[in-house]
Amino acid sequence: MRKIVVIGAGQAGASCVAKLRNGGFEGSITLIGEEPVPPYQRPPLSKAYLLGDMALERMFLRPESFYAENDIDLRMGTRVTAIDAAAKTVTAGQDVLPYDDLVLATGSIPNRLPASIGGALDGVCVVRDLADVDAMAPRFTQGAKVLIVGGGYIGLEAAAVASKLGLQVTLVEMADRILQRVAAPETSDFFRDLHTRHGVTIREGVGLERLTGEGAVTGAVLSDGTVLDVNFVIVGVGIQPATALADMAGVTIENGIKTDTHGRTSDPHIWAAGDCASFPYGKGRIRLESVPNAIDQAECVASNIMGADVAYVAKPWFWSDQYDVKLQIAGLNTGYDRVVTRQGDGATSFWYYKADTLLAVDAANDPRGYMIGKRLIEAGKSPAPKIIADPDTDMKALLKS
């Protein structure tokens, strides 16, 4: 009987095993996760779950019973300590598990502040998994002072939740502006204004010099000399692909676990999907940190394990919820040289162009603009920027042109 082992019980791992069973795979499937709960949605962690609007069970991707009913050996709270690619075995807890195909869906690891500047003090938090959020949740009391380090989407989402719960929020971003790495100045301006109107203090072009406190954080010194009293700190300064096990298996690492168009690594019996995997895209390689990519890539890997021989075609899209604004992003804006703003009826969208080619859309409370932009990008269509900017343009008609 053919044996498949999947390491990582996040969105990618759960999607892979479900696709295998639903696709008719009849062999042995083992899904291994370090957390003591079944696979769950991560995006609500820092939003609905932290706000108390969503119970843990509602975040489960599937009921725990699903795995037993589908003869999937779900091993929760289990750490993988070794992979022997030559012997094709995985050491998980006390067990050595043989495999015919191994899927690495190990996700990513949040960057942390160095201990030398106070990163090891109690009260310095990251937002990545259930344990992280459960640990910080009691600190979200009205009037508490929180410092958020990092002005990317994770930091801004944390700021929105903290503000809604009545905390005093200061966010520092070392770059010239928030979202500088991922969005245009127009999008940065939109969200800066949104947060400022909700009482968040945003400091751009200012870094964190050090945190202070005896055992627990009580203050912060910024790079411009500002001294802040803080009750706790949330660090949102990016993530790194979790490649330690892939390294152990001897597969090639290149901005994550390097895969081919089918999701296979340099070892023909080892595959990778999700945040941890880099794959061919256009003339280069990319690694996408998003739920849609984790699902689609993992399902593609499952299909290829079953012999489908299909290439993964990424359709990048992302989202972020902040206050009453839902931002939806279609495409990748890399290389843009022009941004067109479209507004109307409470909706705002920013359209990225490189010369005359439409690359991406940031749509804030504009689901129609997002869906049309996404379909245009996927179809390789690029309406003239002046057409997009015209509020009288019939956007739906652009799909037929």
TAMOJO-V235333 format. One record per residue. N is the residue number from 1. RES is the residue in one small letter. SS is DSSP state (h for helix, s for strand, l for the rest). OMEGA is omega as a letter, one per 30 degrees, with the letter a starting at -180 (999 if undefined). Layout:
BEGIN
N:RES:SS:OMEGA
N:RES:SS:OMEGA
END
This chain:
BEGIN
1:m:l:a
2:r:l:a
3:k:s:l
4:i:s:l
5:v:s:l
6:v:s:l
7:i:s:a
8:g:l:a
9:a:l:l
10:g:l:a
11:q:h:a
12:a:h:a
13:g:h:a
14:a:h:l
15:s:h:a
16:c:h:a
17:v:h:l
18:a:h:l
19:k:h:l
20:l:h:a
21:r:h:a
22:n:h:l
23:g:l:l
24:g:l:l
25:f:l:a
26:e:l:a
27:g:l:a
28:s:s:l
29:i:s:l
30:t:s:l
31:l:s:a
32:i:s:l
33:g:l:a
34:e:l:a
35:e:l:a
36:p:l:a
37:v:l:l
38:p:l:l
39:p:l:a
40:y:s:l
41:q:l:l
42:r:l:a
43:p:h:a
44:p:h:a
45:l:h:a
46:s:h:a
47:k:l:a
48:a:h:a
49:y:h:a
50:l:h:l
51:l:h:a
52:g:l:a
53:d:l:a
54:m:l:l
55:a:l:a
56:l:h:a
57:e:h:l
58:r:h:l
59:m:h:l
60:f:s:l
61:l:l:l
62:r:l:l
63:p:l:a
64:e:l:a
65:s:h:a
66:f:h:a
67:y:h:l
68:a:h:a
69:e:h:a
70:n:l:l
71:d:l:l
72:i:s:a
73:d:s:a
74:l:s:a
75:r:s:a
76:m:l:l
77:g:l:a
78:t:l:a
79:r:l:l
80:v:s:a
81:t:s:a
82:a:s:l
83:i:s:l
84:d:s:a
85:a:l:l
86:a:l:l
87:a:l:a
88:k:l:l
89:t:s:l
90:v:s:l
91:t:s:a
92:a:s:a
93:g:l:l
94:q:l:a
95:d:s:l
96:v:s:a
97:l:s:l
98:p:s:l
99:y:l:l
100:d:l:l
101:d:s:a
102:l:s:l
103:v:s:l
104:l:s:l
105:a:l:a
106:t:l:l
107:g:l:a
108:s:s:a
109:i:s:a
110:p:s:l
111:n:l:a
112:r:l:l
113:l:l:l
114:p:l:l
115:a:h:a
116:s:h:l
117:i:h:l
118:g:l:a
119:g:l:a
120:a:l:l
121:l:l:l
122:d:s:a
123:g:l:l
124:v:s:a
125:c:s:l
126:v:s:a
127:v:l:l
128:r:l:a
129:d:l:a
130:l:h:a
131:a:h:l
132:d:h:a
133:v:h:l
134:d:h:a
135:a:h:a
136:m:h:a
137:a:h:a
138:p:l:a
139:r:l:a
140:f:l:l
141:t:l:a
142:q:l:l
143:g:l:l
144:a:l:a
145:k:s:a
146:v:s:l
147:l:s:l
148:i:s:a
149:v:s:l
150:g:l:a
151:g:l:l
152:g:l:a
153:y:h:l
154:i:h:l
155:g:h:a
156:l:h:l
157:e:h:l
158:a:h:l
159:a:h:a
160:a:h:l
161:v:h:a
162:a:h:l
163:s:h:a
164:k:h:l
165:l:l:l
166:g:l:l
167:l:l:l
168:q:s:a
169:v:s:l
170:t:s:l
171:l:s:l
172:v:s:l
173:e:s:a
174:m:l:l
175:a:l:a
176:d:l:a
177:r:l:l
178:i:l:l
179:l:l:a
180:q:l:a
181:r:l:a
182:v:l:a
183:a:l:l
184:a:l:l
185:p:h:a
186:e:h:l
187:t:h:l
188:s:h:a
189:d:h:a
190:f:h:a
191:f:h:l
192:r:h:l
193:d:h:l
194:l:h:a
195:h:h:l
196:t:h:l
197:r:h:l
198:h:l:l
199:g:l:l
200:v:l:l
201:t:s:a
202:i:s:l
203:r:s:a
204:e:s:a
205:g:l:a
206:v:l:l
207:g:l:l
208:l:s:l
209:e:s:l
210:r:s:l
211:l:s:a
212:t:s:l
213:g:l:l
214:e:l:a
215:g:l:l
216:a:s:a
217:v:l:l
218:t:l:a
219:g:s:l
220:a:s:l
221:v:s:a
222:l:s:a
223:s:l:l
224:d:l:l
225:g:l:l
226:t:l:l
227:v:s:a
228:l:s:l
229:d:s:l
230:v:l:l
231:n:l:l
232:f:s:a
233:v:s:l
234:i:s:a
235:v:s:l
236:g:l:a
237:v:l:l
238:g:l:a
239:i:s:l
240:q:s:l
241:p:s:l
242:a:l:a
243:t:l:a
244:a:h:a
245:l:h:l
246:a:h:l
247:d:h:a
248:m:h:a
249:a:h:l
250:g:l:l
251:v:l:a
252:t:l:l
253:i:s:l
254:e:l:a
255:n:l:a
256:g:l:l
257:i:s:a
258:k:s:l
259:t:l:l
260:d:l:a
261:t:l:a
262:h:l:a
263:g:l:a
264:r:s:l
265:t:l:l
266:s:l:l
267:d:l:a
268:p:l:a
269:h:l:l
270:i:s:a
271:w:s:l
272:a:s:a
273:a:l:l
274:g:l:a
275:d:l:a
276:c:l:a
277:a:s:l
278:s:s:a
279:f:s:l
280:p:s:l
281:y:s:a
282:g:l:a
283:k:l:a
284:g:s:l
285:r:s:l
286:i:s:l
287:r:l:a
288:l:l:l
289:e:l:a
290:s:l:l
291:v:h:a
292:p:h:l
293:n:h:a
294:a:h:a
295:i:h:a
296:d:h:a
297:q:h:l
298:a:h:l
299:e:h:l
300:c:h:l
301:v:h:l
302:a:h:l
303:s:h:a
304:n:h:l
305:i:h:l
306:m:l:l
307:g:l:a
308:a:l:a
309:d:l:l
310:v:l:l
311:a:l:l
312:y:l:l
313:v:l:a
314:a:l:l
315:k:l:a
316:p:l:l
317:w:s:a
318:f:s:l
319:w:s:l
320:s:s:l
321:d:s:l
322:q:s:a
323:y:l:l
324:d:l:a
325:v:s:l
326:k:s:l
327:l:s:l
328:q:s:a
329:i:s:l
330:a:s:l
331:g:s:l
332:l:l:a
333:n:l:a
334:t:l:l
335:g:l:a
336:y:l:l
337:d:l:l
338:r:s:l
339:v:s:l
340:v:s:l
341:t:s:l
342:r:s:a
343:q:s:l
344:g:s:l
345:d:l:l
346:g:l:a
347:a:s:l
348:t:s:l
349:s:s:a
350:f:s:a
351:w:s:a
352:y:s:l
353:y:s:l
354:k:s:a
355:a:l:a
356:d:l:a
357:t:s:l
358:l:s:a
359:l:s:a
360:a:s:l
361:v:s:l
362:d:s:a
363:a:s:a
364:a:s:a
365:n:l:a
366:d:l:a
367:p:h:l
368:r:h:l
369:g:h:l
370:y:h:a
371:m:h:l
372:i:h:l
373:g:h:l
374:k:h:a
375:r:h:l
376:l:h:a
377:i:h:a
378:e:h:l
379:a:h:a
380:g:l:a
381:k:l:a
382:s:l:l
383:p:l:l
384:a:l:a
385:p:h:a
386:k:h:l
387:i:h:l
388:i:h:a
389:a:h:a
390:d:l:a
391:p:l:a
392:d:l:a
393:t:l:l
394:d:l:a
395:m:h:a
396:k:h:a
397:a:h:a
398:l:h:a
399:l:l:a
400:k:l:a
401:s:l:999
END
